Amino acid sequence: MPPVVKINAITVPAERGEEMAARFAARVGEVEQMDGFESFQLLRPADGRDTWLVYTRWRDEAAFEAWVSSPAFTRGHAQPQGPSGPVARHSELWGFELVASAGPEPS
């Protein structure tokens, strides 16, 4: 069974970009502990768009579903209380199966 890739496309207003990056930095290490996790990248738009991409790769769909059902996922995705509120205006989850790959794994 090929690895599974999940991409969360998150719309973030430009003025909230630094906050978005900081929130991900604050929860580094959570997903890496999950069985079946293979890689993660947070991609900030560099072409004037407002859509950030969160790329994760998993051994299989069951590993991803275990992550989504975990307490660590719930903690990491809880919306903060207070005036800053949610950073994202919208998000959409895309799913893919890895068909071809070249070069070294990204770090």
C-alpha positions in Angstrom: 0.0 0.0 0.0 1.5 3.4 -1.0 2.0 6.1 1.6 -0.8 8.6 2.1 -0.3 12.4 1.8 -2.7 14.9 3.4 -2.5 18.5 2.6 -4.4 21.0 4.6 -4.9 24.2 2.6 -5.4 27.0 5.1 -6.5 30.6 4.2 -4.6 33.0 6.5 -4.8 36.8 6.2 -1.3 38.3 5.5 -1.4 40.2 8.8 -1.8 36.9 10.7 1.0 35.0 9.0 3.6 35.3 11.8 1.0 34.2 14.3 0.3 31.1 12.1 4.0 30.2 12.0 4.3 30.7 15.8 1.3 28.5 16.5 2.8 25.6 14.5 6.2 26.2 16.1 4.6 25.9 19.6 3.3 22.4 18.9 6.4 20.9 17.2 6.9 17.3 18.2 3.2 16.3 18.6 2.7 14.6 15.3 6.2 13.1 15.1 5.3 10.8 18.0 2.5 9.1 16.1 2.9 5.6 14.7 2.8 5.7 10.9 3.9 9.4 10.7 6.5 9.9 7.9 7.0 13.7 7.3 5.6 17.2 7.8 6.1 20.5 6.1 4.5 23.9 6.7 4.5 25.9 3.5 4.1 29.7 3.6 2.9 31.3 0.4 5.7 33.3 -1.3 3.7 34.5 -4.3 1.1 36.9 -2.9 -1.5 34.2 -2.1 -3.1 33.8 1.3 -3.2 30.0 1.3 -0.7 28.1 3.5 -0.2 24.4 3.0 0.3 21.9 5.7 1.8 18.7 4.1 1.9 15.4 6.0 2.8 12.0 4.8 1.6 8.8 6.5 2.3 5.1 6.2 -1.4 4.5 5.4 -4.9 6.0 5.9 -5.3 4.2 9.3 -2.2 6.0 10.7 -3.6 9.3 9.6 -7.0 8.5 11.1 -5.4 7.5 14.4 -3.7 10.9 14.5 -7.0 12.7 13.9 -8.6 10.7 16.7 -5.8 11.3 19.2 -5.7 13.6 22.2 -2.6 15.3 20.7 -4.5 16.3 17.6 -7.4 17.7 19.7 -4.9 19.7 21.9 -3.0 21.0 18.8 -6.2 22.1 17.0 -8.0 23.7 19.8 -8.8 27.3 19.1 -7.2 29.8 21.6 -9.4 31.9 23.8 -9.0 35.6 23.7 -9.0 38.5 21.2 -6.7 36.9 18.7 -9.1 34.1 17.9 -8.6 31.7 15.0 -5.8 32.6 12.6 -7.4 30.8 9.6 -10.5 32.0 7.7 -11.0 28.7 6.0 -9.3 25.3 5.6 -9.7 22.4 3.3 -8.2 18.9 3.6 -6.9 17.2 0.5 -5.9 13.6 0.3 -3.5 11.8 -2.1 -1.7 8.5 -2.5 2.0 8.7 -3.4 2.5 7.5 -7.0 6.0 8.6 -7.8 8.9 10.4 -6.0 12.4 11.4 -6.8 15.3 12.8 -4.8 16.1 12.8 -1.1 13.3 13.1 1.4 12.7 16.7 2.5 13.8 17.5 6.0 
